[in-house]
Amino acid sequence: MNPIPYGRQEITKEDIEAVVEALQSDYLTQGPLIKAFEDQFASYTGAKYAVALSNGTAALHLSVMALGIQKDEYVICTPLTFAASVNCVKYCGGNVLFADIDPETYLMDLSHADQLIKANPDKKIVGIIPVDFAGRVVDLNGFRAFADNNNLWLLEDACHAPGGYNESKDQTAGGGVADLSIFSFHPVKHIATGEGGMITTNDKDLYEKLLVLRTHGITRNDELFQNDLVLANGNAKEDHNDYPAWYMEMQELGYNYRITDFQSALGISQLKRADQNLEKRKAIASKYVSALAGQKGIIRIQAFNEGHAYHLMVLEVEDRRGLYDYLRKQNIFCQIHYFPVHLMPYYKQFGWKEGDLPHAEKYYSQCISIPMFPTLAMTDVNTIIELIKTYYDNL
Ligand SMILES: Cc1ncc(COP(=O)(O)O)c(C=O)c1O
């Protein structure tokens, strides 16, 4: 059997042609395809604005910068995520409080977040970063109300959930309920641009701020210029009544977090198949759920959920290490998502320790992500199911 990873990108002939066309155009970096990708992605999520960036981590970093944090302030994060969803707070000099996950949904438990706020009246908590873990969208309206009641900003990490939504379909991942939502276009994600990321929002001011932060903190908008015309023209004696065309201003400390035009070409091309690929992920998930529910050795498989974007197919199992090694020997490469962030040595130095977040820790001790990607053939899905059944039936 050919090796089967837990996730894999799909690059079609059309994708390659789109990139080649972009490479043959006049622009490699800042061409028209970036804005086109942003506009199309915004409309895919339902948000008003989108800012494309070099990766999802850059999107998180700029989001926290734009939303604002001071060094004595705190943000509530989930431990069940990729470290970048938490590191962004540290990049900006802030501090982290972890809220445990709900063991049913694996998403941040709002009631624990509420307890944290009540238990820490001395701490200035300014934001909250829920993650649409595995592709299941958090209760965005619930988080919005919680954030508003507690005067917090709301940053949704929607990297796992493009195209995802809640049961009543009135909350779509990145659709503008959160102040900012971020996405990644890393190859294992739904849309791959190599490296790449996006922020979506309905807030025009935040949108404009992010555009500036993405490019070194430089603006070319003459309505925003702070230096006067005389200084900008470099000659106090000449009386020019407009700013010269070359002039730009660095008004704050930003970064170079730009995506390229040819990556955007790939993103636009991939976006065309996003819905179709999401349906394929759902068909695979539905097959796994119906075949494995009730199987000996499987502690928990979430019921099939229509709005789930199925970035990952996660199971909680007995003898996780045994199953993982057994499948590896059969060339099936599962993955574990995630080792709890609060137990990473970097975060332990701030006092976090085993036992602090029991649901996330229990989940980690028995979770496994089995292969899930749109080009995974149903024959391979059946083989994976049979191997899992064989493993546990013979245990
Ligand atoms: C939940 C989550 N947040 C953030 C990131 C960071 O994205 P990137 O790898 O594009 O920097 C990832 C990607 O692995 C992720 O899974």
Ligand as a Chemical Component Dictionary entry (heavy atoms), coordinates in Angstrom:
data_LIG
# 
_chem_comp.id                   LIG 
_chem_comp.type                 NON-POLYMER 
_chem_comp.pdbx_formal_charge   0 
_chem_comp.three_letter_code    LIG 
# 
loop_
_chem_comp_atom.comp_id 
_chem_comp_atom.atom_id 
_chem_comp_atom.alt_atom_id 
_chem_comp_atom.type_symbol 
_chem_comp_atom.charge 
_chem_comp_atom.model_Cartn_x 
_chem_comp_atom.model_Cartn_y 
_chem_comp_atom.model_Cartn_z 
_chem_comp_atom.pdbx_ordinal 
LIG C1 C1 C 0 -5.139 26.100 14.510 1  
LIG C2 C2 C 0 -3.953 26.688 13.791 2  
LIG N1 N1 N 0 -3.633 27.971 14.026 3  
LIG C3 C3 C 0 -2.580 28.542 13.407 4  
LIG C4 C4 C 0 -1.792 27.849 12.514 5  
LIG C5 C5 C 0 -0.605 28.513 11.894 6  
LIG O1 O1 O 0 -0.695 28.606 10.499 7  
LIG P1 P1 P 0 0.611  28.654 9.594  8  
LIG O2 O2 O 0 1.231  27.296 9.592  9  
LIG O3 O3 O 0 0.078  29.034 8.235  10 
LIG O4 O4 O 0 1.505  29.692 10.140 11 
LIG C6 C6 C 0 -2.113 26.519 12.221 12 
LIG C7 C7 C 0 -1.316 25.774 11.226 13 
LIG O5 O5 O 0 -0.736 24.801 11.383 14 
LIG C8 C8 C 0 -3.201 25.916 12.894 15 
LIG O6 O6 O 0 -3.524 24.632 12.686 16 
# 
loop_
_chem_comp_bond.comp_id 
_chem_comp_bond.atom_id_1 
_chem_comp_bond.atom_id_2 
_chem_comp_bond.value_order 
_chem_comp_bond.pdbx_ordinal 
LIG C1 C2 SING 1  
LIG C2 N1 SING 2  
LIG C2 C8 DOUB 3  
LIG N1 C3 DOUB 4  
LIG C3 C4 SING 5  
LIG C4 C5 SING 6  
LIG C4 C6 DOUB 7  
LIG C5 O1 SING 8  
LIG O1 P1 SING 9  
LIG P1 O2 DOUB 10 
LIG P1 O3 SING 11 
LIG P1 O4 SING 12 
LIG C6 C7 SING 13 
LIG C6 C8 SING 14 
LIG C7 O5 DOUB 15 
LIG C8 O6 SING 16 
# 
